[in-house]
């Protein structure tokens, strides 16, 4: 296949591109804005197998350039994704996640792209006390991030119903794994532990998330790309539900560090208590998660231990240190060498 993968230099997108190139032999064009979380380094091991177009999905000219003389499908990962950043600066989230989706859909419609897959999130459903969300659950987003993703999803569905564009939506649970930008919980806690710094936990740490190893999500997307019915939504949930505090304690155990490093801080605004996705619909397509949480955590920690050349420039950057200080009200104190 020839694929256009938007946001393919980011965390989940680059892992998906790597799978499609190495396991399927696909020809892949990546359209990526290369903002702070989208990095050329995430694709450099793939060499000439990937063509990178530097640009934004909200730019019609760049979207058209990336589609070129035709692709078999578009898979759109491109998004602003971090809830904390959406609280302090929601405009960028609306621009990319809503307007960008609209621009990309228009480009796909005008060029008659045969297949369009939108990568979404369980956060569009909001919080659930018991049970699991299904694809029929109402959308009740609670942050600017999840609201902007929900807006993009609604546009995608409208292009199927109005124009007949063959769209499918994949809603994933909390992904983790290699190449994840260290603002997110698992890499942030791992690097904090490796630097003997405090592991900062919002509120009481009992918020529950449904954890999914990034390679399993990529396989789920491939199943949806190949077998998903046009106009449908598919939830791709992880095999494990854990509180944030359990995740942090697991990281301390794997790094051999003491619980005294945990520090509880003021909770995040609008912090959803629990996410849980039912994945029966995508399992019916032949998908199931292969990596349990303990194995995934070990593999992720090993990757961060073995690849300081990837994360060190990030944590040394002015952008990351300014972000960390703004959100956690303290300077980043990673001075000792990680081990």
PyMOL commands that set and color helices and strands:
alter all, ss='L'
color gray80, all
select helices_A, chain A and resi 11-24+40-42+44-49+60-67+83-88+91-110+122-125+144-163+185-194+214-227+244-255+259-261+280-283+293-306+308-315+318-328
alter helices_A, ss='H'
color red, helices_A
select strands_A, chain A and resi 2-6+27-32+50-54+73-76+116-121+167-172+174-176+199-202+208-213+233-236+240-243+262-265
alter strands_A, ss='S'
color yellow, strands_A
deselect
rebuild
show_as cartoon
